[in-house]
Amino acid sequence: MSLNSPWRSDFPALSALSAEGQTYLDSAATSQKPQVVLDALMGYYASGAANVHRAQHLPGERATRAFEGTRIRATHWLNAASPAEILFTRGTTEAINLLAYGLEHLFQPGDEIVISALEHHANLLPWQQLAIRRQLKLVVLPLDRSGLIDLEQARQLIGARTRLLAVSQLSNVLGRWQPLTELLPLARAQGALTVVDGAQGVVHGRHDVQALGCDFYAFSSHKLYGPDGIGVLYGRGDALARLKHWQFGGEMVHSATYQSADFHGAPLGFEAGTPAIASVIGLGAALDYLGSLDAAAIAGHEAVLHTKLLAGLAARDGVRLLGEPELALASFSIEGVHNADLAHLLTEQGIAVRAGHHCAMPLMQTLGVQGAIRVSLALYNNGDDLERFFSALDKTLELLR
């Protein structure tokens, strides 16, 4: 399979970055956007911006139709049972915070929340802080050497006091699919709710939330080639019914007096205030764009690039790969070289990669490293991008060693 991306020309930012001498290898942090998304954003603003759900005039009706059209697209993308199961948030982080506050009333002191050792701070800190507020126990599932959640340990640690399991589908550091089909039933057997952080996983393949069997699934638009400032929270109907409202204001209220109010259910009851209308419409355009592509061809292209990335890292002395990444990315450190120094010299050569703890400080401590360099790939990357990265890496190591 060719290492040249047939979709690269759909992303105008790549030409602009190339003109600046930049090679973008940080798509796990945020992705570049296809032209159709840019067109959708400009189309909304240029044709007359308006608020949604609140006006009968033509601009308001047009904006509402486009906005709710994205909810329908997201429903189909995830195979949710109904558009009422799709909530718009500011991103995965807000979605998980919404759950941590909206479900708080279900917990009693001594109950347990289970996460894993690889979680991004977005799927750690909301549960950690809930545990502190409600005097709960936060249980951390350990990993095996490859970077998978240890299922044998999970079977012992998920028990009668478990009230909620929250785990990432695909690690943003280790690049491995986690064994959700085995893990989620362990929690369901205890009557516990299940939350899946799909921020990375949603980018690499279509995931059927009904088949997955989770209660909640969250992802961010900006990683899925859409605009920033918008995310999606899927909630299974009966699980959504257990949420209490957590933000209050316009749109989410059914009726109000000075002394009391009652509120809409999902989804509008959890979308207080004016939403990120343009970003929601842009996400709809991103979903349409991705749905028009050959998913197997994308997966094949990314797999070839990933194989080349791993082979290049393995060929260089002193490289320590974190875990055994399966796709999309590779995080590594180099013996005797600080990751910040390495990142600085790569940056000077126009290589855009991520350095540091990747919003997963406890995982880095568990792995015994202060930080790492992460190279992450997208459907628009070419083999030439990796050639430039390895050339810059070799020059950097010559200077630092």
C-alpha positions as CSV (number, residue, x, y, z in Angstrom):
1,M,0.0,0.0,0.0
2,S,1.2,3.5,-0.9
3,L,2.5,5.7,1.9
4,N,1.0,8.8,0.1
5,S,-2.3,9.9,1.6
6,P,-5.1,10.3,-1.1
7,W,-6.9,12.5,1.4
8,R,-4.1,15.0,2.1
9,S,-5.3,17.6,-0.4
10,D,-8.7,17.8,1.4
11,F,-6.9,19.5,4.3
12,P,-5.7,23.0,3.4
13,A,-3.8,23.6,6.6
14,L,-1.3,21.0,5.6
15,S,-0.1,23.1,2.7
16,A,0.0,26.2,4.9
17,L,2.1,24.3,7.5
18,S,4.4,22.8,4.8
19,A,5.0,26.4,3.5
20,E,6.2,27.2,7.0
21,G,8.5,24.1,7.1
22,Q,6.3,22.3,9.6
23,T,5.6,18.6,9.7
24,Y,2.4,17.9,11.7
25,L,2.6,14.7,13.8
26,D,0.4,15.7,16.7
27,S,-3.1,14.6,15.6
28,A,-3.8,12.8,18.9
29,A,-3.8,16.2,20.5
30,T,-6.0,17.8,17.8
31,S,-6.5,17.2,14.1
32,Q,-6.4,19.4,11.1
33,K,-9.7,20.1,9.4
34,P,-11.0,19.2,5.9
35,Q,-12.2,22.0,3.6
36,V,-15.8,20.9,3.9
37,V,-15.7,21.7,7.7
38,L,-14.2,25.1,7.0
39,D,-17.0,25.7,4.4
40,A,-19.6,24.7,6.9
41,L,-18.3,27.1,9.5
42,M,-18.2,30.0,7.0
43,G,-21.5,29.0,5.5
44,Y,-23.2,29.3,8.9
45,Y,-21.8,32.7,9.7
46,A,-22.0,34.1,6.2
47,S,-25.7,33.2,5.7
48,G,-26.8,34.7,9.0
49,A,-26.0,33.5,12.5
50,A,-28.9,32.9,14.8
51,N,-29.6,31.1,18.1
52,V,-31.2,27.7,18.0
53,H,-34.5,26.5,19.3
54,R,-35.6,29.9,20.4
55,A,-36.9,31.8,17.4
56,Q,-39.4,31.4,14.6
57,H,-37.6,33.6,12.1
58,L,-35.8,32.1,9.1
59,P,-32.2,32.4,10.4
60,G,-33.2,30.7,13.7
61,E,-35.1,28.0,11.9
62,R,-32.2,27.3,9.6
63,A,-29.7,27.2,12.4
64,T,-31.9,24.9,14.5
65,R,-32.4,22.5,11.5
66,A,-28.6,22.3,10.9
67,F,-27.8,22.0,14.6
68,E,-30.3,19.2,15.1
69,G,-29.1,17.6,11.9
70,T,-25.8,17.0,13.5
71,R,-27.5,15.3,16.5
72,I,-29.1,12.9,14.0
73,R,-25.7,12.3,12.3
74,A,-24.0,11.6,15.6
75,T,-26.9,9.2,16.4
76,H,-26.2,7.2,13.3
77,W,-22.4,7.4,13.7
78,L,-22.6,5.7,17.1
79,N,-25.7,3.6,16.3
80,A,-27.5,5.1,19.3
81,A,-31.1,4.2,19.7
82,S,-32.4,7.8,19.4
83,P,-31.3,11.4,18.9
84,A,-32.5,12.0,22.5
85,E,-29.5,9.9,23.6
86,I,-27.0,12.4,22.1
87,L,-26.0,15.4,24.3
88,F,-23.7,18.2,23.1
89,T,-21.0,19.3,25.5
90,R,-17.8,21.4,25.1
91,G,-15.8,18.2,24.7
92,T,-14.9,14.9,26.4
93,T,-13.7,16.7,29.5
94,E,-17.0,18.5,30.1
95,A,-18.9,15.3,29.3
96,I,-17.2,13.4,32.0
97,N,-17.6,16.3,34.5
98,L,-21.3,16.4,33.6
99,L,-21.5,12.7,34.6
100,A,-19.5,13.1,37.8
101,Y,-21.9,15.8,39.0
102,G,-25.0,14.5,37.4
103,L,-24.6,11.0,39.0
104,E,-23.2,12.2,42.3
105,H,-26.5,11.6,44.1
106,L,-26.3,7.9,43.4
107,F,-23.2,7.3,45.6
108,Q,-22.9,6.6,49.3
109,P,-19.7,6.7,51.4
110,G,-17.7,3.6,50.9
111,D,-19.0,2.9,47.4
112,E,-16.3,2.3,44.7
113,I,-15.5,3.9,41.4
114,V,-13.2,1.9,39.2
115,I,-10.9,3.4,36.6
116,S,-7.6,2.2,35.0
117,A,-4.0,3.2,35.4
118,L,-3.8,4.6,31.9
119,E,-6.5,7.2,32.1
120,H,-6.2,10.7,30.8
121,H,-6.7,13.4,33.4
122,A,-10.1,14.0,31.9
123,N,-11.2,10.6,32.9
124,L,-9.4,10.6,36.2
125,L,-9.8,13.9,38.0
126,P,-13.6,14.2,37.8
127,W,-13.9,10.8,39.5
128,Q,-11.1,11.5,41.9
129,Q,-12.8,14.7,43.0
130,L,-16.2,12.9,43.3
131,A,-14.6,10.3,45.5
132,I,-13.2,13.0,47.7
133,R,-16.6,14.8,47.9
134,R,-18.6,11.7,48.7
135,Q,-16.0,9.7,50.7
136,L,-15.8,7.0,48.0
137,K,-13.0,4.6,47.2
138,L,-11.3,5.1,43.8
139,V,-10.0,1.7,42.6
140,V,-7.3,1.7,39.9
141,L,-7.0,-1.3,37.6
142,P,-3.4,-2.1,36.8
143,L,-1.9,-2.8,33.4
144,D,0.0,-5.6,31.9
145,R,3.4,-5.1,30.2
146,S,1.8,-4.4,26.8
147,G,-0.3,-1.6,28.1
148,L,-3.6,-3.5,28.4
149,I,-5.9,-3.4,31.5
150,D,-5.1,-6.6,33.4
151,L,-8.4,-8.6,33.2
152,E,-7.4,-11.0,35.9
153,Q,-6.9,-8.2,38.3
154,A,-10.0,-6.5,37.1
155,R,-12.1,-9.6,37.9
156,Q,-10.8,-9.4,41.5
157,L,-11.1,-5.6,41.9
158,I,-14.6,-5.0,40.4
159,G,-17.0,-6.2,43.1
160,A,-20.1,-5.7,45.1
161,R,-19.2,-2.1,46.1
162,T,-18.5,-1.1,42.5
163,R,-21.0,1.6,41.4
164,L,-19.3,2.9,38.3
165,L,-16.5,1.8,35.9
166,A,-14.9,4.5,33.7
167,V,-12.2,3.5,31.2
168,S,-10.6,4.8,28.0
169,Q,-11.3,2.9,24.8
170,L,-7.9,3.7,23.3
171,S,-5.0,5.1,25.3
172,N,-3.6,8.4,24.2
173,V,-0.2,7.4,25.5
174,L,0.0,3.6,24.9
175,G,-2.0,3.4,21.7
176,R,-3.7,0.1,22.6
177,W,-7.4,-0.9,22.3
178,Q,-8.6,-1.8,25.7
179,P,-10.5,-5.0,26.3
180,L,-13.9,-3.4,26.8
181,T,-15.9,-6.4,25.6
182,E,-14.5,-8.4,28.5
183,L,-14.3,-5.5,31.0
184,L,-17.7,-3.8,30.7
185,P,-19.7,-7.0,31.6
186,L,-17.8,-7.3,34.8
187,A,-19.2,-4.0,35.9
188,R,-22.7,-4.7,34.5
189,A,-22.8,-7.9,36.5
190,Q,-22.5,-5.8,39.7
191,G,-25.2,-3.4,38.6
192,A,-22.6,-0.7,38.0
193,L,-22.8,2.1,35.4
194,T,-20.2,2.1,32.7
195,V,-18.5,5.1,31.1
196,V,-16.2,4.9,28.0
197,D,-13.8,7.7,27.2
198,G,-13.8,7.5,23.4
199,A,-11.8,10.6,22.7
200,Q,-9.1,8.7,20.9
201,G,-11.1,5.6,19.9
202,V,-13.7,7.4,18.0
203,V,-11.1,8.6,15.5
204,H,-10.1,5.1,14.4
205,G,-13.2,3.2,13.3
206,R,-16.9,3.3,13.8
207,H,-18.1,2.0,17.2
208,D,-21.6,0.7,17.9
209,V,-22.5,1.8,21.4
210,Q,-25.4,-0.6,21.5
211,A,-23.2,-3.5,20.7
212,L,-20.5,-2.2,23.1
213,G,-23.1,-2.1,25.8
214,C,-21.8,0.9,27.7
215,D,-24.1,3.3,29.5
216,F,-22.2,6.4,28.4
217,Y,-19.7,7.2,25.7
218,A,-17.9,10.5,25.2
219,F,-15.8,12.0,22.5
220,S,-14.5,15.4,21.2
221,S,-15.0,16.9,17.8
222,H,-11.6,18.5,17.5
223,K,-9.9,15.1,17.4
224,L,-12.4,13.8,14.8
225,Y,-11.4,16.3,12.2
226,G,-14.2,18.7,13.4
227,P,-14.1,22.1,15.1
228,D,-13.0,22.6,18.7
229,G,-15.3,23.6,21.6
230,I,-17.8,20.8,21.0
231,G,-18.1,17.2,22.1
232,V,-20.7,14.5,22.2
233,L,-22.0,12.5,25.2
234,Y,-24.0,9.4,24.4
235,G,-26.2,8.1,27.2
236,R,-28.3,5.0,27.1
237,G,-31.9,6.1,27.7
238,D,-32.4,4.6,31.2
239,A,-29.0,5.7,32.3
240,L,-29.7,9.3,31.1
241,A,-32.8,9.3,33.2
242,R,-30.7,8.9,36.3
243,L,-28.8,12.1,35.7
244,K,-29.5,15.2,37.7
245,H,-29.1,18.6,36.1
246,W,-25.8,20.2,36.7
247,Q,-25.8,23.5,34.8
248,F,-28.7,25.9,34.8
249,G,-29.8,28.8,32.6
250,G,-31.5,29.4,29.3
251,E,-32.9,26.6,27.1
252,M,-32.7,23.8,29.6
253,V,-35.6,25.1,31.7
254,H,-39.2,24.0,31.1
255,S,-40.8,26.6,33.4
256,A,-39.6,28.9,36.1
257,T,-40.8,31.3,38.8
258,Y,-38.6,33.4,41.1
259,Q,-38.7,30.6,43.7
260,S,-38.7,27.3,41.7
261,A,-38.2,25.8,38.3
262,D,-38.5,22.5,36.5
263,F,-36.3,21.4,33.7
264,H,-36.3,19.5,30.4
265,G,-34.9,16.0,30.2
266,A,-32.2,14.9,27.9
267,P,-30.9,16.2,25.7
268,L,-31.9,19.9,26.0
269,G,-32.0,19.8,29.8
270,F,-28.2,19.2,29.8
271,E,-27.4,21.9,27.2
272,A,-27.8,25.1,29.2
273,G,-27.2,28.4,27.5
274,T,-26.3,29.2,23.9
275,P,-24.3,26.2,22.5
276,A,-21.4,26.2,20.1
277,I,-23.7,26.3,17.1
278,A,-21.1,26.8,14.4
279,S,-19.0,24.0,15.9
280,V,-21.9,21.6,16.1
281,I,-22.7,22.3,12.4
282,G,-19.0,21.8,11.6
283,L,-19.0,18.5,13.4
284,G,-21.9,17.4,11.2
285,A,-19.8,18.3,8.1
286,A,-16.9,16.3,9.5
287,L,-19.1,13.2,10.1
288,D,-20.5,13.5,6.5
289,Y,-17.0,13.8,5.2
290,L,-15.7,10.8,7.1
291,G,-18.8,8.8,6.2
292,S,-18.0,9.4,2.5
293,L,-14.6,7.8,2.7
294,D,-13.4,4.2,2.4
295,A,-12.9,3.2,6.1
296,A,-10.9,0.1,5.2
297,A,-8.6,2.2,3.0
298,I,-8.0,4.7,5.9
299,A,-7.3,1.9,8.3
300,G,-4.9,0.3,5.9
301,H,-3.1,3.5,5.2
302,E,-2.7,4.3,8.9
303,A,-1.5,0.8,9.6
304,V,1.3,1.0,7.0
305,L,2.4,4.4,8.5
306,H,2.3,3.0,12.0
307,T,4.4,0.0,11.0
308,K,7.0,2.3,9.5
309,L,7.0,4.5,12.6
310,L,7.5,1.5,14.9
311,A,10.2,0.1,12.7
312,G,12.1,3.4,12.6
313,L,12.0,3.7,16.4
314,A,13.1,0.1,16.9
315,A,16.1,0.7,14.6
316,R,17.5,3.5,16.8
317,D,19.6,2.8,19.9
318,G,18.3,3.8,23.3
319,V,14.7,4.2,22.4
320,R,12.2,3.0,25.0
321,L,8.8,2.5,23.6
322,L,6.0,2.9,26.1
323,G,3.8,-0.2,25.9
324,E,3.1,-2.0,22.7
325,P,1.1,0.4,20.6
326,E,-1.2,-1.1,18.0
327,L,-2.2,1.9,16.0
328,A,-2.2,5.7,15.6
329,L,0.7,6.7,17.8
330,A,3.8,5.8,19.6
331,S,5.2,7.3,22.8
332,F,8.8,6.9,23.6
333,S,11.7,8.1,25.7
334,I,15.4,7.9,25.0
335,E,18.0,6.8,27.5
336,G,20.1,9.7,28.8
337,V,18.0,12.3,27.0
338,H,15.4,14.5,28.6
339,N,12.2,14.6,26.6
340,A,12.0,18.4,26.8
341,D,15.4,18.8,25.3
342,L,14.5,16.3,22.5
343,A,11.2,18.1,21.8
344,H,13.0,21.5,21.7
345,L,15.4,20.4,19.0
346,L,12.7,18.6,17.0
347,T,10.6,21.8,17.2
348,E,13.5,23.8,15.8
349,Q,13.6,21.5,12.8
350,G,9.9,22.0,12.2
351,I,8.7,18.7,13.6
352,A,5.4,19.1,15.5
353,V,5.2,16.3,18.1
354,R,3.9,16.2,21.7
355,A,6.3,16.1,24.7
356,G,5.6,15.7,28.4
357,H,3.2,13.7,30.5
358,H,0.3,13.8,27.9
359,C,-2.3,14.7,30.6
360,A,-1.5,11.3,32.2
361,M,0.9,12.1,35.1
362,P,0.0,9.0,37.2
363,L,0.6,6.7,34.2
364,M,4.0,8.2,33.7
365,Q,4.8,7.7,37.3
366,T,3.7,4.1,37.0
367,L,5.9,3.6,34.0
368,G,8.8,5.2,35.7
369,V,9.4,8.0,33.3
370,Q,9.3,11.8,33.7
371,G,7.7,12.3,30.3
372,A,7.8,11.1,26.7
373,I,7.7,12.1,23.1
374,R,4.5,11.2,21.3
375,V,4.3,10.9,17.5
376,S,0.6,10.6,16.4
377,L,-0.7,9.9,12.9
378,A,-3.8,10.8,11.0
379,L,-5.3,9.8,7.6
380,Y,-3.6,12.8,6.0
381,N,-0.1,11.9,7.0
382,N,2.4,10.6,4.4
383,G,5.5,8.5,4.5
384,D,7.5,11.7,3.8
385,D,6.3,13.1,7.1
386,L,7.9,10.2,8.9
387,E,11.1,10.5,6.8
388,R,11.4,14.1,7.9
389,F,10.8,13.1,11.5
390,F,13.4,10.4,11.6
391,S,15.9,12.7,9.8
392,A,15.3,15.3,12.5
393,L,15.5,12.8,15.3
394,D,18.9,11.5,14.1
395,K,20.3,15.0,13.9
396,T,18.9,15.7,17.4
397,L,20.5,12.6,18.9
398,E,23.8,13.5,17.4
399,L,23.7,16.8,19.3
400,L,22.5,15.4,22.6
401,R,24.6,12.3,22.9
